[in-house]
Structure formats: C-alpha cells, structure tokens
C-alpha cells in the first residue's frame, strides 16, 4: 500500500516540482502535549490518523511483547524526552524496511527495519527521522500544499484510482491510504537532518547513520530492482543521503561526538524474534536482497545457528545452479553450532533427496527424527525414508 | 493496508461478484484426476484452475480446490503487485508443498500463517499429504484451515478448507472431512 501511495505522491510532487521550486512552508514545530484546534483541517487529519491507529491495533500484526516495545519506546524517549508521552509506537510484523509517522503521534515500525538495523544507533537514526516528520508537521504541510495547488484534483484522482477506489476528495481517505505520509524529498531531507541531530545529541555514534543506508544500498543493488525496498521509492537518492550523513558525521566535533552504538543490546533484544523475522523475510521472496542481509547478520553477530540455517533455507528455496551445495554447506555449518534447530537436519535431507544423494538424505532424515521425536511432521518425514 | 486487504480478498477468496451455481451433494468430478462427494449443498464458483465452494460466503468459510498447478505456477496470483510470488516446482516434497502453500497465503495478505501436523494422507489412490493451518485476515480475524493434496504427473492437486475460528470453520468441518475421505482418483 505504501509503495503505491508513495508512487502516486512522488509523481504528482515531482511534476509540480518541475514548474515551481519547492520551499518548505513556515510551519511551527508541534509542541509537547499539543492537540490541534477542533475547527482546523489539522484536527481532521488527527481524527483520520486515530482511525488508522485503531485499525492497526486490532489487526493482529502488532507485536505485543513488552520487552521489545519498551526497547523501541526507550529509544524514542531518549531521542526526544519532551515528546515521550505524545508518541505511541506500534511494532508491525511486516518483512519490509519501513517506518511511518502519523500526525497524531503514532508511529509504525516494521519488523523488517528492526531486523536490518545492525545496532541501536542505526535504529535510533531512523526513528529520529520519523520523529522529524512529526515535529515539523509534514503531514499537514503536505495536505495543504496538495489542496492549494492546481494539481489537487489530479492528486485525488490518481491516488484513489491507484488504491482501487472511486474518487474520494477527503482527508480521511488519503490518510487511510497512507498518501499523506509519503513525503516530498524536501521533507525527507529535513527529517534526515532532524533525525541525525537527535541521535547525535542523544549520545549515539553519528557514524552509524550512513551505515544503515549503505547496507540497504547493497541489498537494492543485489536485487537489481530500484523499488526493492519501499523506503527508496520517494526518499532522496541513497547515494546522496550517504554522502550527506557522512559529511554531517565528520562535522560533529570530538567533544560532542557520541560513542554509543548499542550492538549487543540490539542483538539481545531482537534475538527471540530472529527466526520468525527471517522466515517472514524469505516468504517475501526477495532472495537476492535477503542473501546480502543474512550474510551481513552472520558477519556482525557471529556464530548463530539460526542465521546459517536460514541461509541454507534461502538457497534451498531459490534452487539456482550451485544453490544445493551452498545449502548443504550452510546447514552443515548450522548443525555444527550449539543450539541448531532440528529442522536443519530435515532441510538437509530434502536437499540431498532432490540431488539424488540417497544415503546422505537418509542419514539426515534419521537425524531429524532422533532430534525431534515429537515433531508434528514425524510421520511425514518417516514416510520419506520409505520412499528413498 | 486497506488496499492490500482488498487484493487478498479478491484473490484468495475470489470476489463477491463471482457467479455462483448450486453444487448438489452427489459425486462430482473436480478434474480429470479425481472426484469427490460434496456431502452437502455448496455455492460453487470457478475461476481458472481454482474452484471455490462456500455456504455462508467466502469471507467466512470456503473450500478451494486448486487443480493441476504446474511447474513455475503460483498458487494465488496477486494482481497489481509486482512482488515475487512463491512458485510450484515439480518434484517438491510434501514439506516443500506445505511451505509453498503457507508462503503463498502470506503473499496473498494472510498474516501470521502457521501450519502443523503435516502427515501422509491417502488422496484417493494417490499417496498425498495433509496439514492444518492457522492465520489472521488483514483485519485480524482468526482463521483455521485444512490442506490436503497430492501430486500427479508433476502437477499439484490441492484442497484447502478455511473458515473463521469462531463458528464457521467448525460449522462444516465434519462435512469437509467426509468429503476428503470420499476422494476417488481415476485409474
């Protein structure tokens, strides 16, 4: 949804940007505890946002575990203590790199983003970016810009058509589609600056900010698809963003330079979700990017059998030339590490079976049945032995 | 998310404007490969290789019969999305077919899809498999499901029964179980 709405908005703003140089409207930052006057268009925007929030809360996609929620909320409060009470965070189980901030103070953070952040500092930078949209009231600025320009009718028509609904000219529909949370590049640059400043002031290492984009750039390039990651669709070019953030990081004086990276804390908090999120990522079938991401996780987190297991799963699912051997190597590495999932034996057996390696397949399936005697698919795997 | 939900409803459950006919509880030839006894009257619609049976509406409960999935085919095409979808590969084991089904449902908009109890199942005369599923709709409604299938001549034949955990799955579960036991494959 966000990708489509994003495309619509970037198209419209891109066209209008050709005619008239864009300047940021002079809108005051939102103040802690502030709510818009009920008679204003901004109040309407908030009501629509609160409706989206209620739907999201009931969707069953939101992680409710207190520890990881507290982790993300603590980062937000560290970034902006004065707005801590105003911001509500929802961690949404979706395997894409994305986050979005709504004008009423609720923020979606997708699990694909948390998975890809190598440490707390990188996550803090992205959360700060989203807070920047909130502080600077970008949604209402976006709405007023669209409403007051000649392109408004076109915007409504295309946005609603792309979303598969008829013409809708009200603010609530656009909020529901996410169209007003897909910002112009100028707003994105401003949010980048705010995010960088906040993470830097909060004591996080500013050198981590460009690293998350460098990692995503690798994933995008590996996929060969410029829209492989939703975040790239409207945001400033990743190369530009990396250069800008590197420059900003270099300019931070040593006396004010934070050093907190938080890699261990991030790994510890996210570890219970690692298998679930990696499985979700493979289900997304963007395997070239997933391969880059998994190898990066292995490099950064060291010996984690889950990581090698899912790398093996990736090769088994993809099934390109040479992948069977890569899968066998990854499963074998996983099984050599403490705490390897029993399923690695089963998958190893499946690859050998497909390759016609009967003896190896039999050994792997038997090992699975020994390791998981109460597995719910015990009878099925046992039947594989009869078929070998 | 509303858009994605709409897509999933259209594709996974077939659209509300699909033309239905009444299917009587007498032996019915689903494909060239097998026939079943439907047990009760179902509203019946067909779209491509997928048949849909329902009594109370596909948003509440449905049997989908997917006939002859070929190498490289997807289970539920997601129109208007450029995302890569899971593809069937000839020679898949039952474990891999289970993975294919679960991943396809996820790609179609179902959330938190899990499966269990993969076990051998006699699909008529064909050695097949079955398993159970649980998932959430895009709006958070809890569903349960049963999947049973087999491959014949490198094509996948799949019967998928899903319904809301509250009431509608259980309402026709026993009829579906009897229907699965009634499968007859051609010699």
Interface residues (C-beta under 8 A of the other chain):
Chain A: X1 X4 X55 X56 X58 X59 X60 X61 X93 X163 X164 X176 X177 X227 X280 X282 X283 X284 X285 X286 X317 X319 X346 X350 X353 X354 X376 X377 X379 X380 X381 X383 X384
Chain B: X1 X2 X3 X4 X6 X7 X80 X82 X83 X84 X85 X86 X89 X91 X93 X94 X95 X96 X99 X102 X103 X106 X107 X111 X112 X116 X117 X118 X119 X120 X127 X129 X131 X136 X138 X139 X140 X141 X142
